[in-house]
Amino acid sequence: MELCFIRGLLFVALTATTFGDDGQVTFVSELSSKPAQKLSKYGWFGNVRLQRFHIPEETAVARWLFSVTKGHKFNCGQHNVTIHIRWGAPPVINPIGSVFPNATLWSPCLSLTLPVTSHSSTTFNLSNPASGDWYVGAHLPEDDGRIEQKGFPSCSYFFQPQLSIRRAVDTPILQQGTFLQLTAAPDKPARLKFYVPEFASSLSVSVADCSSGEGGADSGNCSLVLRLGSTSLQEGPVTVNCSGISCSAALSSPPWDTWLRVVVESGQDNRTVTFNVVSNYTVGCKPKSVGLTADDDINKLRGNSSYTNATSAANSSAVTEPVAFRNESASLLSLLPASACVWSIPVLYEEVDVLSLRFTPVNGPNVSVTDTHPTLLTYPLYAQATGGTLNLQLTLNTTNVTLGNSSSVVACLSPWAPVLELNQSQPCRTALYGGYGVNVNASVPKAVVRLPFPQSTTWYLTLQLICNSSDCGNLSVVSVVPEVFISACVEDCGTYGECRLLRSYSYLYAACVCKAGWSGWGCTDSSTAQSYSRQLTATLLLTFSNLFFLPAIVVAVRRYYITEASVYLFTMFFSTFYHACDQPGAAVLCIMDYDALQYCDFLGSVCSFWVTILCMARIGDIFKYTLFMLGALLIAMSMQLDRKGLWNLLGPILCSILIMVTTWVYRGVRQRHCYPPSWKRWVFFLIPGVLCALIGVCLYIFAETEDNYYYTHSLWHILVATCVVFLLPPKEKNREAFGWTRGWSWSWRPRVCGYTLCQSSKDELYTVT
């Protein structure tokens, strides 16, 4: 169930008008809000609180309101909240300056810093924003490594974003080759839009017959600002400052199959300008589709959908029939009409898993590339796939042909529109958006590009053979294998990372959480990585420190506390193997599922406190073992609900202490002296045991950090085991081995003259043995 909700949606008709032949332009306002979320210190991308907003078409102004509120009243000082904004996909951020994996490309997004003491807010305004999904992420500064226990009061901050937009509902449409008369004022720019069809190679928007409507020498000298496109923070609209009575703006390689926004603003104060505007676009060429014919059916597509089978079949055909491959390529070239300037290869879209997509050319993985016309492959990328990583792996097939040193295959991966003119000097860029260029040759036959969080649009891959000499000689067609796929994380986060699937309401995305000191987007930055000796030392300390429970087990057995000794043995065993499995590096040993080991470790630790304190209470066996069982069941339930909650540890300890104090007070009042009565018991056993327990709890709650965890937590093991040795009460005089007592009904009692010898039921005075 989607938790995201729109708190308010307001439609307010505004009487903003633009005078002209198009009539009145009406604006409406819409407000959307997201619920407040608790912020976290940044350690990896999972600590970022991500929110998604949708901005509709024809939005004139978008205004975000970011509010941060402190959750507690005690003084936490001033903290800086960092806010990231990106259009089309979640922001790719690097607050800690780590190194990105090889061949991983990313563009920085807009970042805002908001100082917070108790309550702070800031606004961000954006004119003519691009339509679609916008993503907002927020986090606190870098994590200092301190381990905060869940449930313990700490400084908390809550982040809530709100978005209000103002959009036009009847924007005039600019038709191809048709003049439209409009009026622009300083505070009322003229807004219009026109549709750019697919395969458009260029377009132009011209302003003519400009007049200010006022007499004077400069009535025909209009000062206008012509803007084409929208604002996406990374890319802005094309802007032309007009003077005189006419001007124009032209775009080469405009975005395909979309509405393009045109805004004309008046640059003169207190003057209204009237003008005519017209648009024209050119379709330079239409592609020739290859790979599918009219008689293809779903069975052929299904047969080619298996990437492994297609690869093996293509490789075998490439080896056994090289002549057929060249003849087929030559026939395709001869069938290419004169009006076509590009080959269009159909691509099969396969959903493999969550955030796992694969694109496969329908005629096999090998794609023919020539020096005369570029080859085009189209990859539609929907919003649900933007939370992963777009991977391009381009491999030159050198099985049949050998590419010269002066020749190479140039590729350009671009969003919204393809780059149809490729050469060594031309940048991989369209009119409004940048692309990513790679090339392969005989010396470098393989190239890789990774794009974390790619934008939701149609991506185009253009391939062409480029020769440095006048021609390519006898080699006019080569084969390459373009592998394009969506993966959840970059190379599955490598050896020292784990790819985790995250969710922001209904939106899914993935990120790497690193271990053993490794960092970075793909856990490839080893600047702070732990050495193997450091990992081995941590493992040995955290595991062998549990052996300090052996003295506690021996003492419990010698005093015939067999149940308590069993609990200590359970705790020692599972704590040892849990910490052996919990290590982040190579020194890891897991004898069973990690979650089961963690559950048993937490359960045994709390039960050890529970049975030890109840044993100190010196209550009757039936009542004591009933509390043992009831407490163990309740602790098991609470551990299943929230095993890391602080009160799951403190709750049983406080309840057992309450029972113990109650019984001690009762005995002290009844016997009219302090209980336990021996001062040696207090000085040499109880006080040292309580001090060990208090120091251990303080270390566990306040002192543990990620850097010192392996020795502070080891010290916690030692102190807990030591306090058990001190706090266990001495052996009861009426208790024999394995817990049998002489007071049980089935024990033998001697009879003298028909009378049974009675056993004294006098209370034990808790003396030192």
MIDREN-601546 format. One record per residue (C-alpha): residue in one letter; y, x negated, z negated. Coordinates in steps of 0.02 Angstrom, whole numbers, plus 50000, padded with zeros to 5 digits. Layout:
<recs>
aYXZ ...
</recs>
This chain:
<recs>
m500005000050000 e501664993050050 l502744989949899 c504324986749996 f505485001549991 i507205005850052 r508225010849901 g509595018850001 l509865023050184 l511605028950219 f512235035150385 v514115036150381 a514985040750541 l516505029650565 t517925034150678 a518075016850754 t518445018850939 t518605008451093 f519735016451221 g519205015751402 d518175024851530 d516645023651419 g517415035451292 q517265033751105 v516085021051026 t515365027350861 f514775016050722 v513575020050580 s513205010450422 e511495007450345 l511055000050176 s509374992750126 s508874984849961 k507374975449895 p506744975649716 a507184961049603 q505924946849594 k505724933049466 l506204916049534 s505154900349513 k505514881949518 y505084874349685 g503474864449694 w502744871549856 f503164885749974 g502204898149867 n503614896749738 v504864904049863 r505234922649844 l505214928950023 q506014945150080 r506054952750254 f507454963250325 h507574972050493 i509194972350592 p509194985150734 e509924983250907 e511804984050934 t512224978650756 a514034972950749 v514114965950572 a512764961850444 r513234958650262 w512024952050133 l512334953449946 f511314941249843 s511234944449655 v510424933349524 t510234939349344 k509584929849193 g508124938149107 h508394932048927 k509934930948818 f509684913448747 n510654899248826 c509764891348974 g511214881549046 q511734882549227 h510454882649366 n510724882349554 v509794895349655 t509494890349835 i509434904249966 h508744901450142 i509024913150289 r508154913050459 w507944924750605 g506274928850684 a505144919850559 p505124913550379 p506224898450347 v505434881150357 i506184871650211 n506044854450134 p507004854249968 i506114838849900 g506324828350058 s504464825750091 v503744819250254 f503104831850381 p501424829050469 n501404820050635 a501914830350788 t502604844150674 l504294850150734 w505494861150638 s507314865950635 p508314867450473 c508864884850427 l510444890950343 s510444887150156 l511624893650023 t511794887449843 l512224899749706 p512634892849531 v511974904449396 t512334905449210 s512014923549160 h512404934049315 s513044928449484 s513184935949657 t513764930549828 t513954938449999 f513564932050172 n514324940250325 l513684938150503 s514514945350659 n513454950950807 p511794946150727 a510224945150832 s509124960550819 g507404959450741 d506694953350577 w507714941950464 y506894932550321 v507734927750157 g506924915450036 a507564910049864 h506984897749732 l507584887549584 p507784868549591 e506304856749602 d504964859049471 d505104846449330 g503224846549302 r503224854749130 i501764866649107 e502404883149038 q501154893848946 k501094911549007 g501834923848882 f502924910948794 p504804914748807 s505674904248940 c507194904649051 s506924917449188 y508024922649332 f507844937749445 f508404938149627 q508864954049720 p509514954449900 q510384969049983 l510864971350164 s512184982750238 i512454983750426 r513684992050543 r513014996050716 a513575005350871 v512555020250928 d513295022951103 t513645005651170 p514105006251356 i512784999451474 l513354987151606 q512454990151769 q512034977051899 g513514975052020 t514484989951948 f516244987551881 l516634995251713 q518404997051646 l518624993451461 t520004990451335 a520034977051200 a521204975751052 p521324961750922 d520404972150793 k519344982350915 p518354971351034 a517474979051182 r515594979651160 l514314982551295 k512564977451343 f511504974951497 y509674972851531 v508974956251592 p507354959251687 e505864947651692 f505904933051816 a507824932351813 s508334914451849 s510214916151820 l511544928851776 s513414930051767 v514684941451685 s516434942151761 v518064949251697 a519364954151826 d520994963951846 c521564959751672 s523224966951614 s524034968851446 g524824985551488 e526564979151442 g527944973651557 g528504955751559 a528164939351644 d526504936451557 s525824954151574 g524494947551695 n524094932251591 c522754939451478 s522004929551336 l520204935351314 v518654928251232 l517034932351322 r515404930651223 l513644932351292 g512184933951172 s511954936150986 t512074925150833 s510434918750762 l511144904950648 q510164891450739 e510884896750907 g512524905450944 p513194915351092 v513934907351245 t515834908351227 v517134907251365 n519014907551332 c519844916751475 s521624914751536 g522454922651686 i521824938751762 s519974934251784 c518574923251717 s516684922851713 a515234916251610 a513574911051688 l511854908051613 s510404898851692 s508664903351629 p509234918551528 p508044927151408 w506814938651497 d506464956951470 t507814959851340 w509524967451313 l510934954851316 r512484958451213 v514234956051286 v515784955951176 v517544954251245 e518914950651118 s520784950451140 g521604934151090 q523384940851084 d524104948150927 n524634966450932 r524214968051117 t522914979051198 v522104972151355 t521314982351494 f520064974051612 n518594976951728 v516924968851693 v515404966851805 s513724958251790 n512514950751916 y510834942551897 t509734933052019 v507854933252033 g507544916252108 c505674918152126 k504224928552071 p502604920352019 k500954920852110 s499614926251989 v497994916451993 g496394918651897 l496234937651912 t495934947952068 a495864966452100 d493994967652071 d494014959351899 d493394970351758 i493184969451570 n491494961051587 k492294946051670 l493594944951534 r492244946451402 g491264932651483 n492754920951481 s493324925451304 s492144913151222 y493074896951216 t491514886351190 n490574893651337 a492104892651449 t492384874551401 s490584869351433 a490514878851597 a492154871551656 n491654853951609 s489984855351697 s490794862251853 a492104848751847 v490774835251842 t489584842251970 e490824849652092 p492404838952102 v492594842652286 a492524861252256 f493904859652126 r495064850952250 n494654863252387 e495014878052271 s496674870552218 a497144867452399 s496704885152444 l497794891652303 l499234881252366 s499014888052541 l498984905952475 l500614903652379 p501964913452474 a503604905652517 s504554917052397 a503494911452250 c504004895952155 v502784895952009 w500964899251972 s500664912051835 i499014909751744 p498384925151650 v497984921651468 l496734930351356 y497354934751181 e495994933751047 e496194938150863 v494964927250768 d495464930450587 v496984933250477 l498344921650543 s497094914750668 l497384918150853 r496784909351009 f497484910151185 t496284905751326 p496624905451514 v495494918451593 n494854906551727 g494294893251602 p495154880151497 n495584868751644 v497244872951725 s497804865851892 v499504857551898 t500404852252057 d501954842352101 t502694856052210 h502714871352097 p502644873051908 t501204881951823 l501664895451698 l500654902251552 t501294916351441 y500914918351256 p501534934251169 l501764931350983 y501934946550872 a502744947850701 q501094947350605 a500724930050677 t502364921750628 g501714917250455 g500564903850526 t500754888150633 l500874887950823 n499854873350891 l499944866151067 q498684852851117 l498844846751295 t497454835751364 l497394827551534 n495714829651621 t495314812651695 t493524816851744 n493834818851930 v495494810351963 t496434795551896 l498304797751869 g499394782951913 n500494774151788 s502054780951873 s501484799051864 s501374811151720 v501184829551681 v502734836651599 a502594852251490 c503924863251410 l503554876251277 s505034888051259 p505354905251182 w506104920451270 a506144912551444 p505274898351536 v506054882551604 l505584883051788 e506384866551840 l505494851951760 n505874833451781 q505994818051672 s507874819851642 q508034838851625 p507984844451442 c506724857451389 r507994871051355 t508464888251419 a510184896151420 l510184902051239 y508674894151155 g507934876951140 g506154872251186 y504894858551147 g504424846151281 v502894834851294 n502064824651431 v500364816751461 n499884802451576 a498504789751600 s499014779351449 v499344794551335 p498114807851393 k498374819251243 a499924826851162 v500074838451013 v501494849650952 r501444859950793 l502744873150751 p502674880350574 f503214898550564 p503564901450750 q504764915150801 s504114932150851 t504384932951039 t503514928451201 w503244909751220 y503104901551390 l502214885251434 t502764877251597 l501764862951673 q502154851851823 l501584835251894 i503024822851904 c502924806852005 n504204792951990 s503964787652170 s504504797852319 d502864807352320 c501224807752227 g500234800652373 n498494807752392 l498544815152217 s499414831952226 v498384842152101 v497794837151927 s496914846851791 v497484848651611 v496774858151463 p498144867351367 e497504873351199 v498704885551114 f498194893950953 i498874900450789 s498174893050629 a498594897550451 c499124879850400 v499394862950481 e497664855150501 d497034865750357 c498114855450237 g497054839750253 t495964831950119 y497174833549974 g497784851150003 e497234869250003 c497834882450125 r498284898250033 l498664915350103 l500254922750029 r500964940250038 s502704947550028 y502364966250022 s501494969750189 y501944953150269 l500644939050264 y501014920650279 a500154904350230 a500664887950150 c499854872150083 v499714868349897 c499444849649872 k498504840349738 a498274822749670 g500124819049692 w500144822149879 s501574832449950 g502324838650111 w502104853550226 g500334848150269 c499974837750111 t500124821650211 d501524813150113 s500724799650004 s502324792949926 t501854800149755 a499964800949780 q498814796349637 s497664781449660 y495794783349644 s495784773749480 r497104785649412 q496064800649465 l494484793149390 t495374789249226 a496004807149213 t494274814149246 l493444802949117 l494734806548982 l494694825449006 t492794826149008 f492274813248878 s493594819348755 n492494834748734 l491154823748656 f492194824348497 f491374841348471 l489744832248432 p490264828348251 a490774846548229 i489074852148295 v488154840048179 v489164845548027 a488874863948068 v486984861348087 r486854851147926 r487744865247833 y486614878147916 y488004886348019 i486884888048170 t487884901848256 e489494891848241 a488614876248306 s488014886048458 v489794891348497 y490404873248483 l488994867348598 f489444880948725 t491284875748718 m490904857148737 f489744859848886 f490854871248988 s492474862248945 t491694845849005 f491124852549172 y492664863549197 h493814848449186 a492624838549296 c492824852249427 d494674855149398 q495224837849455 p496344837349609 g495714821549694 a494074813649745 a493334811849569 v492684829749561 l491024837149505 c490704855949509 i489024862349446 m489474880549480 d490894891349541 y492604885349482 d493134902549420 a491554904349316 l491814887149237 q493624891249195 y493144907949119 c491804900349009 d492954886248953 f494334898048900 l493094909948817 g492244896048719 s493884888548661 v494544904748586 c492854909448512 s492774892448425 f494384896348332 w493764913848294 v492094909148217 t492784894048123 i494154903748031 l492974918247994 c491734905747925 m493104899147809 a493394916947746 r491694916747657 i491324935047691 g489614943047687 d488384938947824 i488254956547893 f490144958647900 k490394940947969 y489144942448111 t489804959648154 l491544952148171 f490804937748271 m490064949548398 l491514961848403 g492774947748422 a491764939248558 l491704955348658 l493564958548640 i493974940448684 a492854941548838 m493774957248893 s495494949648867 m494984933848960 q494454944349108 l496134953249108 d497244937849088 r496394921849036 k497974911249040 g499014922548929 l499644913948773 w499254928948662 n497444928448714 l497364912348613 l498584916548473 g497974934448449 p496194930348389 i496844915648286 l498124926448194 c496874940648166 s495564928848095 i496884920247985 l497404937347920 i495594941247873 m495384924247790 v497004925447690 t496554943047634 t494854937647568 w495574922047485 v496944932147398 y495674945047342 r494554931647266 g496034922547188 v496634938547104 r494894943347046 q494464926046978 r496234922846915 h496404905646993 c496854898247161 y495534899347295 p494784887447344 p494914880747167 s494614862147203 w496184851847238 k495094839247329 r494604852747452 w496444855947489 v496984837747499 f495544829947593 f494954844347702 l496064859647721 i497764851347740 p497164837947865 g496234851347964 v497744862747971 l498854848248024 c497654843548165 a497624861648223 l499524863348218 i499814846948310 g498544851948442 v499314869148469 c501064861448482 l500454848848611 y499584862648708 i501104874148712 f502614862548718 a502154844948773 e501014846548924 t501694841749094 e500854838449260 d501094819649237 n500444818049058 y499174832149067 y497644821049072 y498004812548907 t498944826348813 h497574838748851 s496254825948805 l497154823848639 w497104842848620 h495204842148639 i495074828448506 l496224837248382 v495344854048399 a493624846248375 t494264835948227 c495044850948140 v493374860048151 v492544845648055 f493864846747918 l493944865647906 l492114870447906 p491684875847727 p490294867247630 k488514873547635 e488164889347537 k486924886047397 n485914901547437 r485804897047624 e484284887947690 a483874880547858 f484224891248012 g485224903547909 w483794911547809 t484294916147631 r483224920047481 g484054936947465 w483224944447619 s481974958247590 w480534949247675 s480734933147575 w479384930147441 r479924931947261 p478794927147113 r478274940946994 v478054937746806 c477224951046698 g477614964546825 y479454959946838 t480304951846989 l481404936846955 c483184941647006 q484314930447108 s486064927347044 s487404934947154 k488844925147077 d490194920347202 e490234902747269 l491734893347201 y492034883847366 t491774866747286 v491684850147373 t489934844247414 
</recs>
